[in-house]
Amino acid sequence: MPSRFAFIGMLVVPIALLLPADGLDAQMSFSGEGRVGVTFPTGDLSNAGAEAGLGFGAELMATFRPNLTAYVGLNRHGFSCGSDCELDGGLRSSGIAGGLKFIFPSPPDALLWGRAGIVAHALSTDDTSGDRNLGFEVGAGMDMPIAPRLHMTPHLGFITHDAGSGFTASYFNFGIGAHYHF
């Protein structure tokens, strides 16, 4: 099913970017975000013995409407593998992601948002490197200002992608980030 979501995402993002907007230049802004989190495997990963691990990500964002932002980023989500794990050590899902983030009407001290996008990730270990496959991600969080132009960003996300041989890598990611408006 990830290919259907990827196809829909590939249609939605360009259409949203091409929609006319009055005063687009005045609204356009750019930002960057870095985050760290904990991954919680589900489905095939959990069944194979993978356990929680650390995740890292970095994104560049372009806000082209007051409540709509496009993002592109790099992710590396790791998993622990104990002695009963069927997968090798150093297990990780890494790659690129892109999509849209929608900011809901909310108070200025806690901007609530939801996002959806496409991932192109590979499931790899210390000994093997998997092929990059398409999938999707959805998430929610909030931007809380801590200084001018700087926000703390707690978030929760769900990522899933094909990992080859009928294996699907699916997991939750819970973390915190720093979001800076240039």
ZANUGU-495452 format. One line per 5 residues: their letters; for each residue x, y, z of N, C-alpha, C. Coordinates in steps of 0.05 Angstrom, whole numbers. Layout:
A> X:Y:Z:X:Y:Z:X:Y:Z  ...
This chain:
MPSRF> 16:-24:0:0:0:0:17:26:0  42:25:10:57:50:10:58:64:-17  59:48:-39:61:61:-66:37:78:-72  13:70:-63:-11:86:-68:-8:113:-53  1:112:-28:4:136:-13:26:154:-25
AFIGM> 47:142:-34:69:157:-47:59:171:-72  43:157:-88:32:168:-112:14:192:-106  -3:189:-86:-21:211:-78:-5:234:-68  16:229:-52:33:251:-43:47:265:-65  57:250:-85:70:262:-108:51:280:-124
LVVPI> 26:275:-123:6:292:-136:-1:316:-120  -5:312:-94:-14:333:-76:6:355:-72  31:349:-68:52:369:-62:55:388:-86  59:379:-111:61:399:-132:36:416:-136  13:404:-133:-12:419:-136:-14:441:-115
ALLLP> -7:434:-91:-8:454:-69:12:477:-74  35:470:-85:55:490:-90:47:508:-114  31:499:-132:23:514:-155:-2:531:-151  -16:527:-129:-40:543:-124:-33:572:-121  -49:590:-134:-43:619:-132:-47:629:-104
ADGLD> -31:649:-97:-33:662:-71:-28:691:-74  -45:708:-62:-41:737:-62:-18:743:-43  0:759:-52:23:767:-35:40:744:-27  45:725:-44:61:702:-37:88:709:-28  101:729:-41:128:737:-33:129:747:-4
AQMSF> 108:761:5:107:771:32:104:749:52  92:726:44:86:705:63:108:684:64  124:682:43:145:661:41:166:665:62  171:643:77:193:643:97:206:616:97  230:615:108:245:590:109:254:584:137
SGEGR> 257:559:143:265:550:170:280:524:168  292:517:190:307:491:192:300:478:219  301:452:219:295:437:243:313:414:246  322:409:271:337:385:278:323:372:301  323:345:301:309:332:323:322:305:330
VGVTF> 316:297:354:325:271:364:300:258:376  299:231:375:276:218:385:281:188:391  260:175:400:261:147:406:243:133:386  253:111:374:237:96:356:224:71:370  200:65:362:185:42:373:176:25:350
PTGDL> 189:2:345:182:-15:322:155:-28:326  140:-32:303:115:-46:303:116:-66:280  96:-82:277:93:-101:255:117:-119:251  127:-121:226:149:-140:220:174:-135:236  181:-109:241:205:-103:257:202:-114:285
SNAGA> 179:-109:297:175:-119:325:174:-149:326  161:-161:306:160:-191:305:187:-204:301  206:-189:288:233:-200:284:251:-195:308  240:-182:329:256:-178:354:269:-151:357  264:-133:338:275:-106:340:262:-91:364
EAGLG> 278:-75:377:269:-61:401:273:-31:397  264:-15:416:266:14:414:295:23:410  299:45:396:325:56:391:324:86:388  346:98:379:347:127:376:344:135:347  331:158:343:327:169:317:337:198:315
FGAEL> 347:206:292:356:233:287:345:243:260  340:269:258:330:280:233:337:309:231  338:319:206:343:347:200:326:354:176  313:378:176:296:386:154:299:415:147  294:421:123:291:448:113:262:452:105
MATFR> 251:476:112:222:480:108:218:507:94  198:508:77:189:533:64:159:537:70  154:559:84:126:565:90:116:584:68  96:575:53:86:591:31:58:601:35  46:593:57:20:603:67:22:604:97
PNLTA> 6:621:110:9:623:140:6:597:154  -9:578:143:-13:553:158:-4:528:142  12:532:121:20:509:104:50:511:98  65:490:104:94:489:100:101:464:85  120:466:66:131:443:53:158:437:66
YVGLN> 164:411:69:190:403:82:204:382:66  230:382:69:247:361:58:269:356:78  276:330:83:295:325:103:309:298:101  328:294:119:342:269:122:336:256:149  333:230:150:327:216:175:345:192:178
RHGFS> 351:186:203:364:160:210:351:150:236  336:129:234:321:118:257:333:91:263  344:88:287:358:64:295:340:47:313  347:21:315:333:2:331:353:-16:346  347:-24:370:364:-43:384:356:-71:377
CGSDC> 376:-89:377:371:-117:371:384:-133:393  368:-146:410:379:-163:431:387:-191:420  392:-209:438:401:-236:431:380:-252:416  354:-245:421:332:-260:407:324:-247:381  338:-227:372:331:-212:348:340:-228:323
ELDGG> 322:-230:304:328:-244:279:344:-227:259  347:-201:265:361:-182:248:389:-176:259  407:-167:242:434:-161:251:435:-136:267  458:-132:281:463:-108:297:465:-83:280  462:-60:292:463:-35:278:439:-30:260
LRSSG> 417:-42:266:393:-40:250:383:-11:249  378:-1:224:368:26:221:352:30:195  334:49:196:319:57:173:328:86:167  339:91:144:349:118:138:343:126:110  341:152:106:336:162:79:326:190:79
IAGGL> 311:197:58:300:224:55:270:224:58  259:247:64:230:250:67:222:278:57  198:280:48:187:306:40:157:305:41  145:328:47:116:329:49:106:357:57  82:357:68:69:381:76:62:381:106
KFIFP> 64:404:119:58:408:147:36:429:148  14:422:162:-9:441:165:-10:450:194  -10:476:198:-12:488:225:-42:494:231  -52:482:252:-80:485:259:-84:511:274  -108:523:273:-113:547:290:-107:540:319
SPPDA> -90:555:332:-81:549:359:-69:574:371  -65:574:398:-53:598:411:-24:601:402  -14:626:402:13:631:392:35:618:409  29:610:433:50:597:450:51:567:446  34:556:429:35:527:424:21:522:397
LLWGR> 36:524:375:24:521:348:22:491:343  -3:481:342:-8:452:337:-7:447:307  6:425:299:8:419:271:5:388:266  -1:382:241:-1:355:231:14:355:205  25:332:198:40:331:173:37:303:160
AGIVA> 42:303:134:42:277:119:61:280:96  75:258:90:94:260:68:103:232:58  122:233:41:133:210:28:161:205:39  169:181:43:196:174:51:208:156:30  234:158:26:250:139:10:272:129:29
HALST> 267:107:42:284:97:63:295:69:56  318:63:68:329:36:65:333:25:93  326:-1:96:331:-15:121:358:-29:119  376:-21:137:404:-31:135:413:-40:163  435:-55:162:449:-63:187:478:-57:184
DDTSG> 494:-64:204:523:-60:203:535:-76:180  523:-99:173:534:-118:153:521:-115:126  497:-105:124:482:-104:99:471:-76:94  468:-69:69:455:-44:62:431:-50:44  407:-43:53:383:-49:38:379:-29:16
DRNLG> 360:-36:-2:352:-18:-23:333:4:-13  335:28:-24:317:49:-17:289:44:-29  269:45:-12:241:40:-21:223:62:-11  202:66:-27:182:87:-20:164:78:3  155:98:18:136:93:39:123:120:46
FEVGA> 111:121:69:98:146:77:102:151:107  98:176:115:99:184:143:76:203:149  66:201:173:47:220:184:56:227:212  49:251:221:57:259:247:42:283:257  46:289:283:34:312:296:53:322:317
GMDMP> 50:347:324:67:359:344:59:388:349  76:402:362:71:431:367:98:446:367  96:471:359:119:489:360:114:508:383  133:508:402:130:525:426:154:545:426  148:571:424:171:590:424:187:591:450
IAPRL> 213:591:447:231:592:470:249:616:468  252:628:444:268:652:439:259:664:413  266:689:407:258:699:380:268:681:358  251:673:340:256:655:317:262:626:325  263:619:350:270:592:358:247:579:373
HMTPH> 240:555:364:218:540:376:227:512:385  217:503:407:220:475:415:197:459:403  202:436:393:182:421:377:180:392:386  162:386:406:157:358:411:139:346:389  143:321:382:128:309:360:125:279:363
LGFIT> 105:268:349:100:240:348:95:233:318  108:213:308:105:206:280:103:176:276  92:168:253:91:141:245:102:139:217  122:121:213:135:117:187:132:88:179  127:83:154:126:56:143:137:56:115
HDAGS> 153:36:108:163:32:81:170:3:76  169:-4:51:176:-31:43:206:-35:47  214:-59:56:242:-64:61:251:-88:44  236:-96:25:243:-119:7:236:-146:19  233:-165:1:227:-193:9:201:-196:26
GFTAS> 182:-179:20:156:-180:35:158:-169:63  179:-156:70:183:-145:97:177:-115:96  161:-106:116:154:-78:118:165:-67:143  180:-44:141:191:-31:165:171:-9:173  158:-13:196:139:6:207:146:12:236
YFNFG> 144:37:244:152:45:271:141:72:278  139:77:304:132:103:314:158:117:322  157:144:321:180:160:329:170:182:347  179:183:372:171:204:391:196:219:399  195:246:396:219:261:402:215:290:406
IGAHY> 237:304:405:237:333:409:257:346:390  251:370:381:269:383:362:271:412:368  289:425:353:293:454:354:287:465:325  269:484:324:260:495:298:268:524:297  284:532:277:294:559:275:284:572:250
HF> 272:596:252:262:611:229:284:630:219  293:628:195:314:645:183:304:673:178
